[in-house]
Amino acid sequence: MPAIDPDRLLGDLRRLAEFGRYRTGVHRPTYSADDVAARAWLAERMADAGLEPTIDGIGDVIGRSPGAGPRLLIGSHSESQNHAGWLDGALGVIYGLEVARAVQADPGSAGGAIDVVSFADEEGHYGAFTGSRSFCGLLEEAEIDRLANRYDGTPLRTALERAGYAGRPRAEIEPERYKGFLEAHIEQGDYLESSGLKVGIVTSIVAIWQYRILFEGAQNHAGTTRMAVRKDAGLALVRLAAAIDERFPEVAGERTVWTTGRITLEPGAPSIIPGAAEMLFQFRDADPDRLTLLERALEELVAAADAAGPCRCRLEAVARSVPKLMDPHFQDALEQAAERHAPGRHMRMPSAAGHDAQILAQRVPAGMLFVPSIGGISHHWSENTADEDIVLGCQVMATAAATILGP
């Protein structure tokens, strides 16, 4: 079985974390100067590992093995959420690089090879899984024309030009080249840590259904408008949020979660009654029937709020992803590898977060491995995983990759 180099693995992870360093985490938004520099560095490390790197027209960094035989694609994404953790996404990319080197150095792995990828914009600064959808042929040029940065409105076309990627062809997967795709990630929750386990074998990736809920009231003076005649859009929003939190437990499944991620009041001044309000709301589950049930409950609550007044209320669906099962054979290979390196300290589990693997699963077999998150923290600069857990997870990945590639 291929053996990884722990010092090289941890060294590469820590070097990547220097691009956009923020406290103990990173701030490396998609196509920012730090993200572009990190992608160039990744291409150099891929070349040093004997791979043939390219950065395509959407910013995906792909290192292809020149060897013959069956191939496995391993990777994740390397940009970050704003002021977030150093491992989210980066872990899976560097795992891919280290596994590629380990497989190359293993005499028993002569019959197969590893390609490595860092997809662009999994974190959704411009779209949803922009890089992996492009790679899988699921991103049209017209959508690229429409997309813009959700924080500052920069058009995606402009960002690509500034990054130096404009005019480059976009790479597209050749399904016949690969036995499949593997991705590693921190769990981003506390199931593994709270259970004293070291490895999670992902069974499925949840769908995320996102909505915009809009409230129309009447803007007026906060001091002179009588309470009885107010149409306070902010108050209407708060009441609906409370109603959702009361109703959803009645229709939720065991792992259903829901979040009001952003609330905006217009005009947002202390002495003005909000005339308009907006909430961005999402729920997640892996069961299609449960998702439909949750959506029906949300529609009923919004309709009831609109009918009750005094503010108008309407619901807009923003995005609906599809739950994806991970390949059973890949699950078996990961579980066997976990049992070899961490006997009795692994579990099969669903992913409550979205990942590039759910996009790749539409084109090739896909599998995922989790390592523990300290305190279950993610999407925050204090996110971390113990070094020994990082090393163990990579060795499990390397062993599973060799099994999948076969003799």
Order of alpha helices (4+ residues) and beta strands (2+ residues): alpha-beta-beta-alpha-beta-beta-beta-alpha-beta-alpha-alpha-alpha-beta-alpha-beta-beta-beta-alpha-beta-beta-beta-alpha-beta-beta-alpha-beta-alpha-beta-alpha
